[in-house]
């Protein structure tokens, strides 16, 4: 697998967003400013609650197929490789990691079988688009922690995806979960969300390395990032952290991540979280407390390391 210098672009874009002029301008800036050569696009699938059995990917909350196809073509015209990562979310705001059902079927209760049927339809819909548009990678979901113990269903899903898509197939597990997934042998690439504390990267990489060596698969961080909020770099996965703007702390987190990972030859890349569909003015960007790096010191860190990886990897 070629090294991934990636950024997640406009995740969960609603209907109409990818066809806007501002979105193309934002992608142009990503290419010009970051040395990235890879983007992850994230079609949104919505289920009502964590115990709902059906996933809707045709509402206004999700990009249309036509605009997704056209945007992939535009990204490729800019020299970018593309991964699709269709991701399920709960309309009631519960994090997708808590999607869960009884392990044994109970009458009148929602069931794993019904959910996986809907989830498979969701994934295969976008796997076909990934094949048709020449995407380099398909990532079969993100941070579905409670579902991951359903090994039989996941193996069947990955097998079904391979009947449709002939590129690299991955799955994005959550932080701290890499060693809990038992079916990594079914995918081509192991990936996870690298939201680790600024001072704990070496420890976490030691743990992940054991998993990578056990399964002998390529690995990359399909998500990684830190907000520009005070103390976010201590718990970068927590988007609810409150505090003042801390641009320096965000940049220090990126420096710690890249410098630690650079020493590990088994880390085959990153897809940072995230780059928005519309650029903020410089003054607004420097006041933004979120994950985006545009116009912030962290952007320069990404540009520096992606340039270095371009030369050395």
Secondary structure by P-SEA (a helix, b strand, c coil): ccccccccccccccccccccaaaaaaaaaaaacccccbbbbbbbbbbcccccccccccccccccaaaaaaaaaaaaaabbbbbbbbbbbbcccccccccccccccccccccaaaaaaaaaaaaaaaaaaaaaacccbbbccccccccccaaaaaaaaaaaaaaccccbbbbbbcccccccccccccccbbbbbcccccccaaaaaaaaaaaaaaabbbbbccccccccccccccccccccccccccaaaaaaaaaaaaaaaaaccccccccccccccccccaaaaaacccccccccaaaaaaaaaaaaaaccc
